[in-house]
Amino acid sequence: MKNPDRIVDPVLQHIVATRKERGITQTRLAEIAGVSRRALVNIEAGSDCTLSVLRRLLQAMSLDLRVENAAYNPPTLEDVYAENSARIAAENKRLKR
């Protein structure tokens, strides 16, 4: 059963959309990818899958998954330290008043 609160991964959304656009049934895709139909139904409903299963699904659909640098640059430890130090200094200054 699909969990309405669960956000389906955009990669899986693309696989499902492509499968439907190409008129491929879940049964056929499962056969080509070497996974059970039940597993495919669960994955399309938002269940997690392993990287190897994802790769087989992509290969069966003649799709490619590319890894690119993220636009998001997480803070470094130095950034976090500087932010925490500034916050502590501001709190100490406020408490001295």
Helices and strands as residue ranges (DSSP letters): H 10-21, H 26-33, H 37-44, H 51-60, H 77-96
